[in-house]
């Protein structure tokens, strides 16, 4: 059974930092591209960052967020620095098989609120 469990969300002041984690199980982690998406209230879900062997970022987070993965721990991370109020959203972990894009899984999300 595939599971993606996010953690690390919370309330942080503007300019602060958070690190999100996504623990994966039920599939061969190293064969999957791992991504973070987010959905703000009233908005559509949007791409944040992806890691396979290379990393990709949305322009809005480039230079502030860093995605990383530990294949030994089946975990992907999102280090978020210099947070802004517009980063407030529910953050979702996504796993998509590199060779079969129909194998696509989502976590339940973790909420991040950036406010003073």
BELKA-V165449 format. One record per pair of residues at least 24 apart in sequence whose C-alpha atoms are under 10 Angstrom apart, sorted by the first residue. I is the first residue (numbers start at 0). J is the second residue. D is the distance in Angstrom with one decimal. If there is no record, write none. Layout:
i->I j->J d->D
i->I j->J d->D
This chain:
i->0 j->24 d->7.5
i->0 j->25 d->5.0
i->0 j->26 d->8.0
i->1 j->25 d->4.2
i->1 j->26 d->6.3
i->1 j->27 d->9.9
i->1 j->94 d->9.8
i->1 j->104 d->7.6
i->1 j->105 d->9.3
i->1 j->106 d->9.6
i->2 j->26 d->8.6
i->2 j->94 d->9.9
i->2 j->104 d->8.2
i->2 j->105 d->8.2
i->2 j->106 d->7.1
i->2 j->107 d->9.4
i->3 j->73 d->9.8
i->3 j->74 d->9.1
i->3 j->75 d->9.9
i->3 j->91 d->9.2
i->3 j->92 d->6.9
i->3 j->93 d->7.8
i->3 j->94 d->8.2
i->3 j->104 d->7.7
i->3 j->105 d->6.5
i->3 j->106 d->4.6
i->3 j->107 d->7.5
i->3 j->108 d->9.1
i->4 j->74 d->9.4
i->4 j->91 d->9.2
i->4 j->92 d->7.9
i->4 j->105 d->9.0
i->4 j->106 d->5.7
i->4 j->107 d->6.9
i->4 j->108 d->7.8
i->4 j->109 d->8.9
i->5 j->74 d->9.6
i->5 j->75 d->9.3
i->5 j->76 d->9.3
i->5 j->90 d->8.3
i->5 j->91 d->7.3
i->5 j->92 d->6.7
i->5 j->105 d->9.9
i->5 j->106 d->6.5
i->5 j->107 d->7.1
i->5 j->108 d->6.0
i->5 j->109 d->5.9
i->5 j->110 d->9.6
i->6 j->76 d->9.6
i->6 j->90 d->9.6
i->6 j->91 d->9.9
i->6 j->92 d->10.0
i->6 j->107 d->9.9
i->6 j->108 d->8.1
i->6 j->109 d->6.1
i->6 j->110 d->8.9
i->7 j->76 d->9.6
i->7 j->77 d->9.5
i->7 j->109 d->7.2
i->7 j->110 d->8.5
i->7 j->111 d->8.5
i->8 j->88 d->9.8
i->8 j->89 d->8.5
i->8 j->90 d->8.1
i->8 j->108 d->9.0
i->8 j->109 d->5.3
i->8 j->110 d->5.2
i->8 j->111 d->4.9
i->8 j->112 d->7.9
i->9 j->87 d->9.8
i->9 j->109 d->8.0
i->9 j->110 d->6.2
i->9 j->111 d->5.0
i->9 j->112 d->6.1
i->9 j->113 d->8.4
i->10 j->87 d->9.1
i->10 j->110 d->8.4
i->10 j->111 d->6.1
i->10 j->112 d->4.7
i->10 j->113 d->5.9
i->10 j->114 d->7.1
i->10 j->115 d->9.1
i->11 j->82 d->8.0
i->11 j->83 d->9.4
i->11 j->84 d->9.4
i->11 j->87 d->9.6
i->11 j->111 d->7.8
i->11 j->112 d->6.3
i->11 j->113 d->5.0
i->11 j->114 d->6.3
i->11 j->115 d->7.6
i->12 j->81 d->9.4
i->12 j->82 d->7.6
i->12 j->83 d->8.2
i->12 j->84 d->8.3
i->12 j->112 d->8.3
i->12 j->113 d->5.4
i->12 j->114 d->5.0
i->12 j->115 d->5.0
i->13 j->80 d->9.6
i->13 j->81 d->7.0
i->13 j->82 d->5.4
i->13 j->83 d->5.1
i->13 j->84 d->6.3
i->13 j->85 d->9.6
i->13 j->86 d->9.4
i->13 j->112 d->9.5
i->13 j->113 d->5.7
i->13 j->114 d->6.0
i->13 j->115 d->6.5
i->14 j->79 d->9.9
i->14 j->80 d->7.1
i->14 j->81 d->4.1
i->14 j->82 d->4.9
i->14 j->83 d->6.4
i->14 j->84 d->9.1
i->14 j->113 d->8.7
i->14 j->114 d->9.7
i->14 j->115 d->9.9
i->15 j->79 d->8.3
i->15 j->80 d->6.2
i->15 j->81 d->5.4
i->15 j->82 d->5.5
i->15 j->83 d->8.3
i->15 j->113 d->8.3
i->15 j->114 d->9.9
i->16 j->63 d->9.5
i->16 j->64 d->9.4
i->16 j->78 d->7.5
i->16 j->79 d->5.4
i->16 j->80 d->4.4
i->16 j->81 d->6.2
i->16 j->82 d->6.2
i->16 j->83 d->9.8
i->16 j->113 d->9.6
i->17 j->64 d->9.7
i->17 j->77 d->8.2
i->17 j->78 d->6.2
i->17 j->79 d->5.2
i->17 j->80 d->6.8
i->17 j->81 d->9.3
i->17 j->82 d->8.2
i->17 j->111 d->8.7
i->18 j->64 d->9.4
i->18 j->65 d->9.4
i->18 j->66 d->9.7
i->18 j->76 d->6.8
i->18 j->77 d->5.6
i->18 j->78 d->4.4
i->18 j->79 d->5.9
i->18 j->80 d->8.5
i->19 j->66 d->9.4
i->19 j->75 d->8.3
i->19 j->76 d->5.5
i->19 j->77 d->5.0
i->19 j->78 d->6.4
i->19 j->79 d->7.9
i->19 j->90 d->8.6
i->19 j->91 d->9.8
i->19 j->92 d->9.5
i->19 j->109 d->8.2
i->19 j->110 d->9.9
i->19 j->111 d->9.4
i->20 j->66 d->9.9
i->20 j->67 d->9.7
i->20 j->68 d->9.4
i->20 j->74 d->6.8
i->20 j->75 d->5.9
i->20 j->76 d->4.5
i->20 j->77 d->6.5
i->20 j->78 d->8.8
i->20 j->92 d->8.6
i->20 j->109 d->9.4
i->21 j->68 d->9.3
i->21 j->73 d->8.4
i->21 j->74 d->5.4
i->21 j->75 d->5.2
i->21 j->76 d->6.3
i->21 j->77 d->8.7
i->21 j->91 d->8.8
i->21 j->92 d->6.3
i->21 j->93 d->9.0
i->21 j->106 d->8.1
i->21 j->108 d->9.4
i->21 j->109 d->9.6
i->22 j->69 d->9.9
i->22 j->72 d->7.8
i->22 j->73 d->6.1
i->22 j->74 d->4.6
i->22 j->75 d->6.8
i->22 j->76 d->8.9
i->22 j->92 d->9.1
i->22 j->106 d->9.4
i->23 j->70 d->9.9
i->23 j->72 d->8.5
i->23 j->73 d->5.4
i->23 j->74 d->5.9
i->23 j->75 d->8.1
i->23 j->92 d->9.4
i->23 j->93 d->9.8
i->23 j->94 d->8.6
i->23 j->106 d->9.0
i->24 j->72 d->9.8
i->24 j->73 d->7.1
i->24 j->74 d->9.0
i->26 j->73 d->9.4
i->26 j->94 d->9.6
i->26 j->96 d->9.4
i->27 j->70 d->9.4
i->27 j->73 d->8.6
i->27 j->96 d->9.0
i->28 j->68 d->9.8
i->28 j->69 d->9.4
i->28 j->70 d->6.6
i->28 j->71 d->9.0
i->28 j->72 d->9.2
i->28 j->73 d->5.8
i->28 j->74 d->8.3
i->28 j->75 d->9.7
i->28 j->94 d->8.4
i->28 j->95 d->9.7
i->28 j->96 d->8.8
i->29 j->68 d->9.4
i->29 j->69 d->9.1
i->29 j->70 d->6.0
i->29 j->71 d->8.9
i->29 j->73 d->7.9
i->29 j->96 d->9.2
i->29 j->97 d->9.3
i->30 j->70 d->9.7
i->30 j->94 d->9.5
i->30 j->95 d->8.6
i->30 j->96 d->6.0
i->30 j->97 d->6.0
i->30 j->98 d->7.9
i->30 j->99 d->9.8
i->31 j->93 d->9.4
i->31 j->94 d->5.9
i->31 j->95 d->5.3
i->31 j->96 d->4.3
i->31 j->97 d->5.2
i->31 j->98 d->8.3
i->31 j->99 d->9.2
i->31 j->100 d->9.4
i->31 j->102 d->9.0
i->31 j->103 d->9.1
i->32 j->93 d->8.2
i->32 j->94 d->5.8
i->32 j->95 d->5.3
i->32 j->96 d->6.2
i->32 j->97 d->5.9
i->32 j->98 d->9.7
i->32 j->100 d->9.6
i->32 j->103 d->9.6
i->33 j->66 d->9.2
i->33 j->67 d->9.2
i->33 j->68 d->8.1
i->33 j->74 d->9.2
i->33 j->75 d->7.0
i->33 j->76 d->9.5
i->33 j->92 d->7.3
i->33 j->93 d->5.7
i->33 j->94 d->4.8
i->33 j->95 d->6.6
i->33 j->96 d->8.8
i->33 j->97 d->9.5
i->33 j->104 d->9.8
i->34 j->66 d->8.3
i->34 j->67 d->9.8
i->34 j->75 d->8.2
i->34 j->76 d->9.4
i->34 j->77 d->9.3
i->34 j->91 d->8.3
i->34 j->92 d->5.9
i->34 j->93 d->5.0
i->34 j->94 d->6.4
i->34 j->95 d->8.2
i->34 j->105 d->9.6
i->35 j->66 d->8.4
i->35 j->75 d->9.0
i->35 j->76 d->8.9
i->35 j->77 d->7.6
i->35 j->90 d->6.7
i->35 j->91 d->5.6
i->35 j->92 d->4.8
i->35 j->93 d->6.1
i->35 j->94 d->9.0
i->35 j->105 d->9.6
i->35 j->106 d->9.8
i->35 j->108 d->9.8
i->36 j->88 d->9.5
i->36 j->89 d->8.4
i->36 j->90 d->5.7
i->36 j->91 d->5.1
i->36 j->92 d->6.5
i->36 j->93 d->7.4
i->36 j->105 d->9.7
i->36 j->108 d->9.2
i->37 j->86 d->8.7
i->37 j->87 d->8.7
i->37 j->88 d->5.8
i->37 j->89 d->5.4
i->37 j->90 d->4.3
i->37 j->91 d->5.8
i->37 j->92 d->8.7
i->37 j->108 d->8.5
i->37 j->109 d->9.3
i->37 j->110 d->9.2
i->37 j->111 d->9.5
i->38 j->86 d->9.5
i->38 j->87 d->8.5
i->38 j->88 d->5.2
i->38 j->89 d->5.3
i->38 j->90 d->6.6
i->38 j->91 d->8.1
i->38 j->108 d->9.4
i->38 j->110 d->9.5
i->39 j->85 d->8.4
i->39 j->86 d->8.0
i->39 j->87 d->6.3
i->39 j->88 d->4.1
i->39 j->89 d->6.4
i->39 j->90 d->8.8
i->39 j->110 d->9.6
i->39 j->111 d->9.5
i->39 j->112 d->9.9
i->40 j->87 d->8.5
i->40 j->88 d->6.8
i->40 j->89 d->8.4
i->42 j->88 d->9.3
i->44 j->88 d->9.3
i->44 j->89 d->9.0
i->44 j->90 d->9.1
i->44 j->91 d->9.0
i->45 j->90 d->9.5
i->45 j->91 d->9.7
i->46 j->90 d->9.8
i->46 j->91 d->9.6
i->46 j->93 d->10.0
i->47 j->77 d->9.5
i->47 j->90 d->8.9
i->47 j->91 d->9.5
i->48 j->77 d->8.3
i->48 j->92 d->9.9
i->49 j->75 d->9.8
i->49 j->77 d->9.8
i->49 j->92 d->9.8
i->49 j->93 d->9.0
i->49 j->94 d->9.6
i->50 j->75 d->8.7
i->50 j->76 d->10.0
i->51 j->97 d->8.4
i->59 j->85 d->9.6
i->59 j->86 d->9.1
i->60 j->86 d->8.7
i->82 j->111 d->10.0
i->82 j->112 d->9.5
i->82 j->113 d->6.8
i->82 j->114 d->9.4
i->83 j->112 d->9.3
i->83 j->113 d->6.2
i->83 j->114 d->8.1
i->84 j->111 d->9.8
i->84 j->112 d->7.4
i->84 j->113 d->4.7
i->84 j->114 d->5.9
i->84 j->115 d->8.8
i->85 j->112 d->9.0
i->85 j->113 d->7.6
i->85 j->114 d->9.4
i->86 j->111 d->7.6
i->86 j->112 d->7.5
i->86 j->113 d->6.7
i->86 j->114 d->9.8
i->87 j->111 d->5.4
i->87 j->112 d->4.6
i->87 j->113 d->5.4
i->87 j->114 d->8.3
i->88 j->112 d->6.6
i->88 j->113 d->8.8
